[in-house]
């Protein structure tokens, strides 16, 4: 292998490649970045045995070949070099035992990993692909992922769920996240993706979403699905990111969504920014045992208060519109702040179905977005436990 390349042409690809490999733990072949020179391009590849990254970058190739090196160390070196100091010369020695990196008088040497460690990467399906906005997918992940369980052992609810729905001729994609006490759902219309997704939907484990977000840009991407994997490719076909799909049975969330349409629900409308600011101040009086904010209702205002044996009490009243018979409810303060910060609407609506029943949150300027949060069970005046959805 012998090539010359500008540092800035490959640094982003190396960063994306290094992001998905373990830093120090795991088998050595999983900590490898593979460099493959062919057809006038430098291919950069890495995998953690689940995620796969492949990028092709322009380089001056003299000799083709394959070499694998310790990925983090190689990336860290190239990151610290500067493009204005000259192009990089990357080559293997005569026995292919070492990878040499040179930039003018600077010289570095990395041992080359056994080429038998190289595993064939998944091939992007060229048929039935769909072009999609990377920026829009990034937004969807942001709106849903905070409601997904962090526990891999929770199986389906540790996944992002995307499923096609058709009702009375209307086709849409529902994207959902659930963790036992919160639920988020975002709807969008895209006929091509509707046709691409299997009827049972697609499950992506939460632990893969962070790396997918790092890879995504605002540019258009190409999406494809095989029997076992999802494929994401840049519009110019230079980079591919793939991840495995899961095959659990997702819970039937429509049962608790239906409760929001009952005749006896209570409705609270309030300015989102005012509520977030009030909750932020009230949260200062929360403790590990008292971590909720009380809401008490009147027709034209809502009072938010909290108390802690060691911290004292806080009470604020803000303007609101309220209808219903419910007098008081409690929510986990920080969770509620996080939920509200995912909305864009000036005014949000709480649909309250009971003191220990699902509460829906929606906004006029977020017509395709809904979040459900479970209230805290009020056992005593100063003791609360969290209910599960």
Order of alpha helices (4+ residues) and beta strands (2+ residues): beta-alpha-beta-beta-beta-beta-beta-alpha-beta-beta-beta-beta-alpha-beta-beta-beta-alpha-beta-alpha-beta-beta-beta-alpha-beta-alpha-beta-beta-beta-beta-alpha-beta-beta-beta-beta-beta
